[in-house]
Amino acid sequence: MLSTETDILNAAEAWRRSGRGVALATVVETWGSAPRPVGSHLVVDEGGNFLGSVSGGCVEGAVITEALDAIADGRPRVIEFGVADETAWRVGLSCGGRIRVFVERID
């Protein structure tokens, strides 16, 4: 089990060196009751394998989908989930807070 953000970043680097398409999602802002702190990472490869967490599991599926899109099109994006956002309820972020996640392909 990966225990630190450094482990997750090292895994991202190893995946990239092995030729996999890789994206990194990073929590860049939180407000209220957020499940993971700023700086938390989730790394995703082109096959949908992932390590880490940006939300304690409640929005990981949506972030993984965005990461796969970033791998495919090369465009970074910022996605936001919050209790007032209908999308947040659909993907499960009902903790009462808000998170903003930056997703980028690692080249």
TORPA-4810 file (N, C-alpha, C, O; in nm, 3 decimals):
<nodes>
NODE_1_0.084_-0.118_0.000_0.000_0.000_0.000_0.088_0.124_0.000_0.188_0.131_0.072_M
NODE_2_0.051_0.222_-0.081_0.126_0.346_-0.086_0.091_0.431_0.034_-0.027_0.451_0.066_L
NODE_3_0.193_0.480_0.101_0.167_0.551_0.226_0.190_0.700_0.218_0.143_0.773_0.306_S
NODE_4_0.259_0.750_0.118_0.287_0.893_0.112_0.264_0.947_-0.028_0.259_0.873_-0.126_T
NODE_5_0.249_1.079_-0.034_0.234_1.144_-0.164_0.359_1.120_-0.249_0.350_1.109_-0.372_E
NODE_6_0.476_1.113_-0.185_0.600_1.086_-0.258_0.594_0.950_-0.326_0.638_0.936_-0.440_T
NODE_7_0.540_0.850_-0.258_0.525_0.717_-0.318_0.438_0.723_-0.443_0.468_0.659_-0.544_D
NODE_8_0.331_0.800_-0.436_0.239_0.813_-0.549_0.309_0.880_-0.666_0.295_0.837_-0.780_I
NODE_9_0.383_0.987_-0.638_0.457_1.056_-0.745_0.566_0.968_-0.804_0.589_0.971_-0.925_L
NODE_10_0.633_0.890_-0.721_0.733_0.796_-0.772_0.670_0.691_-0.862_0.727_0.653_-0.964_N
NODE_11_0.552_0.644_-0.825_0.481_0.547_-0.908_0.444_0.610_-1.042_0.457_0.545_-1.146_A
NODE_12_0.399_0.736_-1.042_0.365_0.806_-1.166_0.487_0.814_-1.257_0.477_0.790_-1.377_A
NODE_13_0.601_0.846_-1.199_0.724_0.855_-1.277_0.764_0.719_-1.334_0.804_0.709_-1.450_E
NODE_14_0.752_0.615_-1.255_0.786_0.480_-1.302_0.691_0.435_-1.413_0.736_0.376_-1.511_A
NODE_15_0.563_0.463_-1.399_0.467_0.427_-1.503_0.500_0.499_-1.632_0.496_0.439_-1.740_W
NODE_16_0.533_0.626_-1.622_0.564_0.706_-1.742_0.690_0.652_-1.810_0.695_0.638_-1.932_R
NODE_17_0.793_0.622_-1.729_0.917_0.568_-1.785_0.895_0.435_-1.854_0.966_0.401_-1.949_R
NODE_18_0.797_0.358_-1.808_0.769_0.227_-1.869_0.687_0.240_-1.996_0.654_0.139_-2.059_S
NODE_19_0.652_0.362_-2.035_0.582_0.385_-2.160_0.432_0.403_-2.149_0.364_0.420_-2.250_G
NODE_20_0.379_0.401_-2.029_0.236_0.420_-2.011_0.198_0.567_-2.027_0.276_0.656_-1.992_R
NODE_21_0.078_0.593_-2.079_0.020_0.725_-2.072_-0.024_0.748_-1.928_-0.086_0.661_-1.868_G
NODE_22_0.008_0.864_-1.872_-0.016_0.889_-1.729_-0.073_1.029_-1.710_-0.032_1.125_-1.776_V
NODE_23_-0.167_1.039_-1.619_-0.218_1.170_-1.576_-0.209_1.178_-1.424_-0.218_1.078_-1.353_A
NODE_24_-0.191_1.300_-1.377_-0.183_1.326_-1.235_-0.294_1.424_-1.197_-0.308_1.530_-1.257_L
NODE_25_-0.370_1.387_-1.096_-0.473_1.476_-1.041_-0.425_1.523_-0.904_-0.378_1.443_-0.823_A
NODE_26_-0.438_1.652_-0.880_-0.390_1.712_-0.755_-0.499_1.801_-0.697_-0.554_1.885_-0.768_T
NODE_27_-0.529_1.784_-0.569_-0.621_1.875_-0.501_-0.552_2.009_-0.487_-0.446_2.019_-0.425_V
NODE_28_-0.611_2.114_-0.546_-0.549_2.246_-0.543_-0.623_2.345_-0.453_-0.570_2.450_-0.419_V
NODE_29_-0.746_2.310_-0.416_-0.822_2.398_-0.327_-0.930_2.317_-0.257_-0.990_2.226_-0.315_E
NODE_30_-0.955_2.352_-0.132_-1.065_2.292_-0.057_-1.141_2.402_0.016_-1.087_2.510_0.041_T
NODE_31_-1.265_2.373_0.048_-1.344_2.464_0.128_-1.438_2.380_0.213_-1.497_2.284_0.164_W
NODE_32_-1.452_2.416_0.338_-1.542_2.343_0.427_-1.488_2.205_0.460_-1.368_2.185_0.474_G
NODE_33_-1.579_2.112_0.473_-1.543_1.975_0.509_-1.499_1.900_0.383_-1.583_1.846_0.311_S
NODE_34_-1.370_1.897_0.359_-1.316_1.829_0.241_-1.250_1.698_0.285_-1.184_1.693_0.388_A
NODE_35_-1.269_1.593_0.206_-1.217_1.462_0.247_-1.066_1.447_0.243_-1.010_1.368_0.318_P
NODE_36_-0.997_1.522_0.156_-0.851_1.513_0.144_-0.794_1.654_0.138_-0.860_1.744_0.085_R
NODE_37_-0.674_1.675_0.191_-0.616_1.810_0.194_-0.557_1.852_0.060_-0.533_1.770_-0.029_P
NODE_38_-0.534_1.982_0.048_-0.463_2.037_-0.067_-0.330_1.963_-0.081_-0.261_1.938_0.019_V
NODE_39_-0.293_1.930_-0.204_-0.169_1.859_-0.230_-0.186_1.709_-0.244_-0.092_1.639_-0.281_G
NODE_40_-0.305_1.658_-0.214_-0.330_1.514_-0.231_-0.330_1.478_-0.379_-0.374_1.556_-0.463_S
NODE_41_-0.279_1.358_-0.410_-0.263_1.317_-0.549_-0.335_1.187_-0.580_-0.353_1.100_-0.494_H
NODE_42_-0.375_1.176_-0.708_-0.425_1.053_-0.766_-0.356_1.041_-0.901_-0.364_1.132_-0.982_L
NODE_43_-0.288_0.930_-0.925_-0.223_0.907_-1.053_-0.301_0.798_-1.126_-0.344_0.699_-1.067_V
NODE_44_-0.319_0.819_-1.257_-0.400_0.729_-1.340_-0.320_0.696_-1.465_-0.258_0.783_-1.525_V
NODE_45_-0.323_0.568_-1.506_-0.259_0.533_-1.632_-0.365_0.513_-1.740_-0.485_0.511_-1.711_D
NODE_46_-0.319_0.498_-1.864_-0.410_0.490_-1.978_-0.505_0.370_-1.971_-0.607_0.369_-2.039_E
NODE_47_-0.472_0.271_-1.891_-0.558_0.155_-1.875_-0.660_0.169_-1.763_-0.739_0.078_-1.738_G
NODE_48_-0.660_0.285_-1.697_-0.754_0.308_-1.588_-0.705_0.262_-1.453_-0.779_0.269_-1.355_G
NODE_49_-0.581_0.213_-1.445_-0.522_0.179_-1.316_-0.493_0.308_-1.242_-0.456_0.408_-1.303_N
NODE_50_-0.508_0.307_-1.110_-0.484_0.429_-1.034_-0.427_0.399_-0.897_-0.443_0.290_-0.843_F
NODE_51_-0.360_0.501_-0.843_-0.304_0.498_-0.708_-0.329_0.633_-0.644_-0.328_0.735_-0.713_L
NODE_52_-0.351_0.633_-0.514_-0.371_0.757_-0.441_-0.518_0.792_-0.429_-0.605_0.711_-0.460_G
NODE_53_-0.544_0.914_-0.384_-0.681_0.958_-0.363_-0.686_1.110_-0.357_-0.599_1.175_-0.299_S
NODE_54_-0.790_1.165_-0.417_-0.814_1.309_-0.405_-0.942_1.338_-0.327_-0.974_1.454_-0.301_V
NODE_55_-1.014_1.231_-0.291_-1.142_1.256_-0.226_-1.184_1.150_-0.126_-1.300_1.148_-0.084_S
NODE_56_-1.096_1.064_-0.087_-1.137_0.959_0.003_-1.232_0.861_-0.062_-1.298_0.784_0.006_G
NODE_57_-1.239_0.863_-0.195_-1.319_0.768_-0.270_-1.449_0.823_-0.326_-1.508_0.761_-0.414_G
NODE_58_-1.497_0.937_-0.276_-1.631_0.980_-0.315_-1.642_1.037_-0.457_-1.751_1.032_-0.514_C
NODE_59_-1.536_1.091_-0.515_-1.544_1.141_-0.652_-1.435_1.082_-0.742_-1.412_1.130_-0.853_V
NODE_60_-1.368_0.978_-0.694_-1.256_0.922_-0.769_-1.295_0.881_-0.911_-1.219_0.905_-1.004_E
NODE_61_-1.411_0.820_-0.928_-1.453_0.774_-1.060_-1.459_0.887_-1.161_-1.412_0.872_-1.274_G
NODE_62_-1.516_1.000_-1.122_-1.525_1.115_-1.211_-1.387_1.173_-1.241_-1.360_1.214_-1.353_A
NODE_63_-1.299_1.175_-1.140_-1.163_1.226_-1.161_-1.085_1.132_-1.253_-1.009_1.179_-1.338_V
NODE_64_-1.102_1.004_-1.238_-1.034_0.907_-1.325_-1.080_0.926_-1.469_-0.998_0.922_-1.561_I
NODE_65_-1.208_0.948_-1.492_-1.259_0.973_-1.627_-1.194_1.097_-1.686_-1.153_1.096_-1.802_T
NODE_66_-1.185_1.203_-1.608_-1.120_1.326_-1.656_-0.971_1.302_-1.683_-0.917_1.356_-1.780_E
NODE_67_-0.907_1.222_-1.600_-0.765_1.191_-1.620_-0.745_1.114_-1.750_-0.650_1.140_-1.824_A
NODE_68_-0.833_1.020_-1.778_-0.823_0.944_-1.904_-0.842_1.037_-2.024_-0.774_1.021_-2.126_L
NODE_69_-0.933_1.133_-2.011_-0.952_1.232_-2.118_-0.826_1.317_-2.134_-0.788_1.349_-2.247_D
NODE_70_-0.763_1.356_-2.024_-0.641_1.437_-2.030_-0.527_1.359_-2.095_-0.448_1.416_-2.170_A
NODE_71_-0.519_1.230_-2.067_-0.417_1.147_-2.133_-0.441_1.147_-2.284_-0.347_1.159_-2.362_I
NODE_72_-0.567_1.134_-2.324_-0.601_1.126_-2.466_-0.581_1.258_-2.539_-0.527_1.259_-2.650_A
NODE_73_-0.623_1.370_-2.479_-0.618_1.497_-2.554_-0.504_1.589_-2.514_-0.479_1.689_-2.581_D
NODE_74_-0.435_1.558_-2.404_-0.320_1.638_-2.363_-0.355_1.770_-2.298_-0.265_1.847_-2.264_G
NODE_75_-0.483_1.799_-2.280_-0.523_1.928_-2.223_-0.543_1.916_-2.073_-0.617_1.829_-2.026_R
NODE_76_-0.478_2.003_-1.996_-0.503_2.005_-1.852_-0.643_2.062_-1.826_-0.699_2.132_-1.909_P
NODE_77_-0.696_2.030_-1.710_-0.826_2.083_-1.674_-0.837_2.095_-1.523_-0.766_2.028_-1.448_R
NODE_78_-0.928_2.182_-1.481_-0.960_2.198_-1.340_-1.106_2.157_-1.325_-1.193_2.205_-1.396_V
NODE_79_-1.130_2.066_-1.231_-1.267_2.022_-1.205_-1.299_2.051_-1.060_-1.212_2.046_-0.972_I
NODE_80_-1.425_2.082_-1.035_-1.467_2.118_-0.901_-1.588_2.036_-0.861_-1.679_2.014_-0.941_E
NODE_81_-1.587_1.993_-0.737_-1.699_1.918_-0.681_-1.737_1.983_-0.550_-1.650_2.016_-0.468_F
NODE_82_-1.866_2.002_-0.529_-1.912_2.058_-0.404_-2.054_2.017_-0.376_-2.127_1.973_-0.465_G
NODE_83_-2.093_2.034_-0.254_-2.226_1.989_-0.212_-2.338_2.063_-0.287_-2.447_2.008_-0.304_V
NODE_84_-2.312_2.186_-0.331_-2.414_2.261_-0.402_-2.419_2.224_-0.550_-2.512_2.263_-0.620_A
NODE_85_-2.322_2.150_-0.596_-2.312_2.112_-0.735_-2.388_1.980_-0.757_-2.359_1.881_-0.690_D
NODE_86_-2.482_1.979_-0.848_-2.561_1.858_-0.874_-2.470_1.740_-0.909_-2.499_1.626_-0.873_E
NODE_87_-2.359_1.768_-0.979_-2.264_1.663_-1.013_-2.206_1.599_-0.888_-2.185_1.478_-0.883_T
NODE_88_-2.181_1.680_-0.786_-2.123_1.626_-0.662_-2.214_1.521_-0.601_-2.167_1.417_-0.555_A
NODE_89_-2.343_1.547_-0.599_-2.435_1.448_-0.543_-2.436_1.322_-0.628_-2.443_1.211_-0.575_W
NODE_90_-2.430_1.339_-0.759_-2.432_1.223_-0.849_-2.310_1.135_-0.826_-2.322_1.013_-0.828_R
NODE_91_-2.191_1.195_-0.805_-2.070_1.115_-0.785_-2.042_1.085_-0.639_-1.951_1.007_-0.609_V
NODE_92_-2.117_1.145_-0.548_-2.106_1.104_-0.409_-2.040_1.199_-0.312_-2.018_1.160_-0.197_G
NODE_93_-2.007_1.323_-0.351_-1.945_1.417_-0.257_-2.055_1.487_-0.178_-2.106_1.592_-0.218_L
NODE_94_-2.091_1.428_-0.067_-2.199_1.484_0.015_-2.147_1.526_0.152_-2.225_1.538_0.247_S
NODE_95_-2.016_1.550_0.164_-1.956_1.582_0.293_-1.978_1.726_0.336_-1.943_1.763_0.448_C
NODE_96_-2.036_1.807_0.248_-2.064_1.944_0.284_-1.958_2.042_0.242_-1.974_2.162_0.264_G
NODE_97_-1.850_1.996_0.183_-1.742_2.084_0.140_-1.733_2.095_-0.010_-1.824_2.059_-0.084_G
NODE_98_-1.618_2.145_-0.053_-1.593_2.161_-0.196_-1.445_2.134_-0.220_-1.361_2.171_-0.138_R
NODE_99_-1.415_2.070_-0.330_-1.275_2.050_-0.369_-1.257_2.093_-0.513_-1.348_2.082_-0.595_I
NODE_100_-1.140_2.142_-0.543_-1.100_2.175_-0.679_-0.977_2.090_-0.709_-0.882_2.085_-0.631_R
NODE_101_-0.980_2.023_-0.825_-0.875_1.928_-0.862_-0.818_1.966_-0.998_-0.892_1.985_-1.095_V
NODE_102_-0.686_1.977_-1.005_-0.615_2.002_-1.131_-0.570_1.868_-1.187_-0.506_1.789_-1.118_F
NODE_103_-0.605_1.843_-1.314_-0.571_1.716_-1.380_-0.484_1.748_-1.501_-0.519_1.831_-1.584_V
NODE_104_-0.368_1.680_-1.510_-0.278_1.704_-1.622_-0.212_1.574_-1.667_-0.184_1.484_-1.588_E
NODE_105_-0.188_1.568_-1.798_-0.111_1.456_-1.851_0.035_1.477_-1.816_0.085_1.589_-1.822_R
NODE_106_0.103_1.369_-1.780_0.246_1.375_-1.750_0.321_1.326_-1.873_0.304_1.212_-1.916_I
NODE_107_0.403_1.413_-1.929_0.482_1.378_-2.048_0.627_1.355_-2.012_0.708_1.324_-2.099_D
</nodes>
